């Protein structure tokens, strides 16, 4: 695409043959991308491009939009995901015998969950504790991972 743009800016007037060749190369590139990506990957790429927010409903009955993370939050998210159990959220609350470690793991979980609700001032740790269940917590984390292109 950069080649095409460079050619067009250098040669403002293209012959019909040159224009046809450029269009053909562009279509070939698009076709290659379509062949290389699964439908899910193509949808994810499209979401990144348009920065579509995902939606999640909490137990308060309200639907919230979850946006992609800022760069700062994405770095924090990547670090915190290593310390929490995403597949079985309940395991983040099981005592390990080390009170300090247990508290840190719970804090990390809520830090990650709160990233999804940055635009909602009323959503606090206490609010999530009241209106979020374990399955919704897992879905929120999966949404954050997907929106930000991270792998578990």
C-alpha positions as CSV (number, residue, x, y, z in Angstrom):
1,X,0.0,0.0,0.0
2,X,2.9,2.4,0.8
3,X,4.3,1.5,-2.7
4,X,1.0,2.5,-4.3
5,X,0.8,5.7,-2.3
6,X,4.4,6.6,-3.2
7,X,3.8,5.9,-6.9
8,X,0.6,8.0,-6.9
9,X,2.2,11.0,-5.2
10,X,5.2,10.9,-7.5
11,X,3.1,10.4,-10.7
12,X,-0.1,12.2,-10.2
13,X,-1.4,11.2,-13.6
14,X,-1.3,7.4,-14.1
15,X,-2.0,5.7,-17.4
16,X,-5.0,3.4,-17.5
17,X,-2.6,0.4,-17.6
18,X,-0.6,1.7,-14.5
19,X,-3.9,2.3,-12.6
20,X,-5.1,-1.2,-13.5
21,X,-1.8,-2.8,-12.4
22,X,-1.9,-0.9,-9.1
23,X,-5.5,-2.0,-8.5
24,X,-4.6,-5.6,-9.4
25,X,-1.7,-5.6,-6.9
26,X,-3.9,-4.1,-4.2
27,X,-6.6,-6.7,-4.7
28,X,-4.0,-9.5,-4.6
29,X,-2.7,-8.2,-1.3
30,X,-6.3,-8.1,0.1
31,X,-6.9,-11.6,-1.1
32,X,-3.7,-12.8,0.5
33,X,-4.8,-11.3,3.9
34,X,-8.2,-12.9,3.6
35,X,-6.6,-16.3,3.0
36,X,-4.2,-16.0,5.9
37,X,-6.7,-15.0,8.5
38,X,-9.5,-17.0,10.1
39,X,-12.9,-15.2,10.2
40,X,-12.4,-14.5,13.9
41,X,-8.9,-13.0,13.3
42,X,-10.3,-10.8,10.5
43,X,-13.1,-9.6,12.8
44,X,-10.5,-8.9,15.5
45,X,-8.3,-6.9,13.1
46,X,-11.3,-5.0,12.0
47,X,-12.1,-4.2,15.7
48,X,-8.6,-3.0,16.3
49,X,-8.8,-0.7,13.2
50,X,-12.1,0.8,14.2
51,X,-11.5,0.5,18.0
52,X,-14.9,-1.0,18.6
53,X,-15.8,-1.3,22.2
54,X,-17.2,-4.5,23.5
55,X,-20.3,-4.5,25.8
56,X,-20.9,-6.4,29.0
57,X,-23.9,-6.4,31.4
58,X,-23.4,-6.4,35.1
59,X,-25.9,-7.7,37.7
60,X,-27.2,-4.2,38.1
61,X,-28.9,-4.7,34.7
62,X,-26.9,-2.0,33.0
63,X,-24.8,-2.6,29.9
64,X,-21.3,-1.1,29.9
65,X,-19.0,-0.4,27.0
66,X,-15.4,-1.8,27.4
67,X,-12.9,0.1,25.4
68,X,-9.3,-0.9,24.4
69,X,-6.7,-0.1,27.1
70,X,-4.4,2.9,26.9
71,X,-0.8,2.1,26.4
72,X,-0.1,2.6,30.1
73,X,-3.0,0.3,31.1
74,X,-2.0,-2.3,28.5
75,X,1.5,-2.6,30.1
76,X,-0.2,-3.0,33.5
77,X,-2.7,-5.5,32.1
78,X,0.1,-7.7,30.7
79,X,1.9,-7.8,34.1
80,X,-1.2,-8.4,36.1
81,X,-2.5,-11.2,33.8
82,X,0.6,-13.3,34.9
83,X,-0.5,-13.1,38.6
84,X,-4.2,-13.9,38.4
85,X,-6.2,-17.0,37.4
86,X,-8.4,-16.1,34.4
87,X,-10.0,-19.5,33.7
88,X,-11.3,-20.0,37.2
89,X,-11.8,-16.6,38.8
90,X,-12.8,-18.2,42.2
91,X,-9.2,-19.4,42.6
92,X,-8.1,-15.8,43.1
93,X,-10.0,-15.8,46.4
94,X,-8.8,-19.2,47.8
95,X,-6.5,-18.6,50.7
96,X,-3.0,-19.8,50.1
97,X,-1.8,-19.4,53.7
98,X,0.2,-16.3,52.8
99,X,-2.1,-13.3,53.6
100,X,0.1,-10.8,51.8
101,X,0.1,-12.9,48.6
102,X,-3.7,-13.5,48.8
103,X,-4.3,-9.7,49.2
104,X,-2.0,-8.9,46.3
105,X,-3.7,-11.5,44.0
106,X,-7.1,-10.0,44.8
107,X,-5.9,-6.5,44.3
108,X,-4.4,-7.5,40.9
109,X,-7.7,-9.1,39.9
110,X,-9.7,-5.9,40.8
111,X,-7.1,-3.7,39.1
112,X,-7.6,-5.6,35.9
113,X,-11.4,-5.6,36.2
114,X,-11.5,-1.9,36.9
115,X,-9.6,-1.2,33.6
116,X,-12.7,-2.2,31.7
117,X,-14.8,0.5,33.5
118,X,-12.5,3.5,33.3
119,X,-15.2,5.7,31.9
120,X,-17.7,4.9,34.6
121,X,-16.8,6.9,37.8
122,X,-19.5,5.0,39.9
123,X,-17.8,1.7,39.2
124,X,-15.5,1.0,42.1
125,X,-14.0,-2.1,43.6
126,X,-16.9,-2.2,46.0
127,X,-19.4,-1.8,43.1
128,X,-17.8,-4.7,41.2
129,X,-17.8,-6.8,44.3
130,X,-21.5,-6.2,44.6
131,X,-22.6,-6.4,40.9
132,X,-20.2,-8.7,39.2
133,X,-20.3,-12.5,39.3
134,X,-17.5,-14.9,38.6
135,X,-18.5,-15.7,35.0
136,X,-18.9,-12.0,34.1
137,X,-15.4,-11.3,35.7
138,X,-13.9,-14.0,33.4
139,X,-15.7,-12.5,30.4
140,X,-14.5,-9.0,31.2
141,X,-10.9,-10.2,31.3
142,X,-11.4,-12.1,28.1
143,X,-12.8,-9.0,26.5
144,X,-9.7,-7.0,27.7
145,X,-7.4,-9.6,26.3
146,X,-9.2,-9.7,22.9
147,X,-9.6,-5.9,22.5
148,X,-5.9,-5.4,23.2
149,X,-4.6,-8.2,21.1
150,X,-3.1,-10.1,24.0
151,X,-2.8,-13.9,24.4
152,X,-3.1,-15.6,27.7
